[in-house]
Amino acid sequence: MKPGLQLTHEEFDFLLSEHRRLLHLTNHLEYCLYQIGAPEDPAVRECQQAAGALIGCLRDLAFRHDQQVFPVLEALLTAG
């Protein structure tokens, strides 16, 4: 972050809201993939594999944000 960057409580709350939305959409995508099952069509399987990789990446990023990014931002809010 740039020195002097200002973050309001409203902006922080919006970031958290969007983070929760991302997690909800990720979970919904995973649920939809499981409903498809094991299709015969190779293109559908490939799509499932790509979506599964995306889901894993999104979960890893969300975990990092939860553990490392949001606590720092919240500390900046309380310090300011």
C-alpha positions as CSV (number, residue, x, y, z in Angstrom):
1,M,0.0,0.0,0.0
2,K,1.1,3.5,-0.6
3,P,2.0,5.6,2.4
4,G,-0.8,8.0,3.3
5,L,-3.5,5.8,1.6
6,Q,-6.8,6.5,3.2
7,L,-9.4,3.7,3.8
8,T,-12.7,4.5,5.3
9,H,-14.8,2.1,7.3
10,E,-17.4,2.1,4.5
11,E,-14.7,1.0,2.0
12,F,-13.5,-1.7,4.4
13,D,-17.0,-2.9,4.9
14,F,-17.5,-3.0,1.1
15,L,-14.3,-5.0,0.7
16,L,-15.5,-7.5,3.3
17,S,-18.9,-7.7,1.6
18,E,-17.4,-8.4,-1.8
19,H,-15.1,-11.0,-0.2
20,R,-18.1,-12.8,1.2
21,R,-19.9,-12.5,-2.2
22,L,-16.8,-14.1,-3.9
23,L,-16.9,-17.0,-1.4
24,H,-20.6,-17.5,-1.9
25,L,-20.2,-17.6,-5.7
26,T,-17.3,-19.9,-5.4
27,N,-19.3,-22.3,-3.2
28,H,-22.3,-22.1,-5.7
29,L,-20.0,-22.9,-8.6
30,E,-18.6,-25.9,-6.8
31,Y,-22.1,-27.1,-5.9
32,C,-23.2,-26.8,-9.6
33,L,-20.1,-28.8,-10.7
34,Y,-21.0,-31.6,-8.3
35,Q,-24.6,-31.7,-9.7
36,I,-23.2,-32.3,-13.2
37,G,-21.6,-35.5,-12.0
38,A,-19.1,-37.4,-14.2
39,P,-20.1,-36.5,-17.8
40,E,-19.1,-38.5,-20.8
41,D,-18.3,-35.3,-22.9
42,P,-14.6,-34.5,-22.7
43,A,-15.3,-30.8,-23.1
44,V,-17.5,-30.8,-20.1
45,R,-14.9,-32.7,-18.1
46,E,-12.3,-30.2,-19.1
47,C,-14.6,-27.4,-18.1
48,Q,-15.1,-29.0,-14.7
49,Q,-11.3,-29.4,-14.2
50,A,-10.7,-25.8,-15.1
51,A,-13.5,-24.6,-12.8
52,G,-12.1,-26.9,-10.0
53,A,-8.7,-25.3,-10.4
54,L,-10.3,-21.8,-10.3
55,I,-12.2,-22.7,-7.2
56,G,-9.0,-23.9,-5.5
57,C,-7.2,-20.7,-6.4
58,L,-10.1,-18.5,-5.2
59,R,-10.2,-20.4,-1.9
60,D,-6.4,-20.0,-1.4
61,L,-6.6,-16.3,-2.2
62,A,-9.6,-15.8,0.1
63,F,-7.8,-17.6,3.0
64,R,-4.8,-15.4,2.5
65,H,-7.0,-12.3,2.5
66,D,-8.7,-13.5,5.7
67,Q,-5.4,-14.2,7.5
68,Q,-3.1,-11.5,6.2
69,V,-4.7,-8.7,4.3
70,F,-7.9,-7.9,6.1
71,P,-6.2,-7.8,9.6
72,V,-3.7,-5.3,8.3
73,L,-6.4,-3.1,6.8
74,E,-8.5,-3.3,9.9
75,A,-5.4,-2.3,12.0
76,L,-4.9,0.7,9.8
77,L,-8.5,1.7,10.4
78,T,-8.2,1.5,14.1
79,A,-4.9,3.2,14.1
80,G,-6.2,6.1,12.1
